[in-house]
Amino acid sequence: MLQSTPKPQRQSVNTSIDSQLISDAKALGINISRAAEAGIAKAIAAEKTRRWQEENKQAIESSNEYVRRNGLPLAKYRLF
């Protein structure tokens, strides 16, 4: 049996957006709310990635240094 995913709960917000962008979006039939939601989701993902990289910077640098000094582990078994 297929399970449907629940619709996300929506919340109205007030925001200011460049009037030319609004006009262009309307003329092109773009759903402004969905476009804004997609842009916010992309910004959130980018910030989460940036923070993860910052939090793990030391481990990433350590791993990269190991590879620089020793090469890739198990490299002799690679088929490409």
C-alpha positions, 0 to 999 in steps of 0.5 A, a space after each residue: 500500500 502506498 503511503 502519502 507524504 503529508 503536505 508541509 504546513 504553510 505559514 504566511 509571512 510578509 516580505 519585500 521583493 524588488 517590484 521588477 522581479 515580481 512583475 517579471 515572475 507574474 508575466 512568466 507565470 512563476 509561482 512566487 511563493 514556491 520560487 521563494 520557498 525553493 530559494 530559501 531551501 537552497 540558501 539553507 542547504 548551502 549554509 548547512 554545508 558551509 557550517 558542516 565544512 567549517 566544523 569538520 575543517 580540521 578532520 578534512 585537512 588531516 585526511 587530505 594531508 594523509 592522502 598527499 603524504 601516502 596516496 589513496 588507501 587501497 589505490 593499488 586495487 582501483 580498476 581505473 
